[in-house]
Amino acid sequence: MMFSDTNVFVYAFSADPKRVAAQRILADGGLISAQVLNEFTSVMRAKARRTWEEIERSLSLILRRFPTVLPLTVETHAAAFALARDHSLPFYDALIVAAAIEAGCETLYSEDFQHGRRFGDCTIVNPFLGGSGG
């Protein structure tokens, strides 16, 4: 199973050349956490200056392909704390990794980590290496 980080969705709904690779991942589906939806909403509103209606439409498309949204739990928080402490990760990035690990995902799509880095059975894949594709 695959887990996708927030940056994948931000690119999927942008004019950036990375959009093509991001939309491929969106089409394939997988798992996300509530944190991804929260961060996406925040970035699209504050940085991309999208209207609430545009964001709502984007979220609707995301949820069609990613119907399983993992909650943020105390256990996820504790796992993220340990990952941040032991691997020197920023805490919110560690929350993404912790959610992917808890879900049993083999792949975490993100550009925020070293491509190929492993956390247990979960491998980081940067789908944007080489510019517009993965």
N, C-alpha and C positions, 0 to 999 in steps of 0.2 A: 504494500500500500504506500501511496505517496502523500506527503504533507507539504503544503505550500505556505511560504512566508508572505507577509504583507506586500513586499516589494513586487512580487509577481503580479498581484492584482492592480497595484498602482500603475505599473507599466502597461498592463492589458487595456487600461482605460485612458491611455495617454497617446500623444503623437510621437513619442520617443521611438527610435528604431528598434528598441528592445520589445516593442509591442507584439511583433510577430511571434517571437518565442514565448512570450507570456500568454498570448491567446491560445497557443498550442496546449499549454499546460492547463489553462482554463477549460478547454474543450475536453481534456482527458479526465477531469474531475479528480477526486481524492478526498483528503481530510483537511480541515482547518480547525482552529480554535476560536472561541469568542474574541480573544485578543486580536486576531487577524481582522475580524469585522470592525472592532473598535478602532484599531489603528488606521485601517483603510478609510473609515468615515472621517476621522480626524485629519488625515493627510489630504483627502479629496476636498474637504471643506476649507481648511486653512491654507494649504500650499497650492492646490490646483484650482481653488476658487470656484468649485462647482456648487450649483444650487442644491438645496435639499431634495428637490425632485429628481435631479440628475443622479445624485448619490443613491436615492431610493431605487431607481431603475437599475443602476449598476449592481447594487446589493441583491436585487431580485435575480439578476442573471447569474451572479456568483452562487447564490443559494440553490439555483436549479442544478448546477453542476457539482456543488459541494453541500448536499443536503444534511450531512452529518457534521454538526458543529460541536466540538468538544468544549465542555465547560472548564472554567478556571477554578480549580479546587485547592483546598489547603494542601493536599498531597502534591499537586502540581507545583504550588508555591515552594514547598519544602525541597522538591527535586530540583527546581530552578535555582534555589538558594545554593544548594550543594554544587551544581554545575557552574554557577557564577564564581563561587569561591574556589573550586578546585581547578577550573580551566580558564580563569581570568576573563570570563565573558561578561559583557554588559547584562544587567539583570533582565531587561525585557527581551533580549535575544535568548537568554537562558530559558525564559518561559516558553518560547517557541520550541526550542530543542526538547525541553522536558515534556511538552504536550505531544510532540512527535514520537518520542520514545515511549511514553505511556500508551499511546495508541498502537504501538507495535509497527510503526512505519519504517520501511527499509530505506526510503529516500526522503530527504528534506530539500525542496527546491528553495534556494535563497542565494542572494549575492552578498549577504552579510557575513559569511564565514569562508574559510579557506576551502576551495573546491577539493573534494575527495576526503576531507577530514571526517573521521568517524567518531561517533559517540555511541558506544555499544554496537548494536546491529544497524544503527541508522547512519547513513552516509550523506554528506552534504553534496549537492549537485548545484553548481552555478549554471543555470540554463542560458546565461547571457554571455558566456565566454566567446570571444571572437566577434563581438559587436552586436549583431541583431539576432543571432540564433544560438541554440544550445547544442 
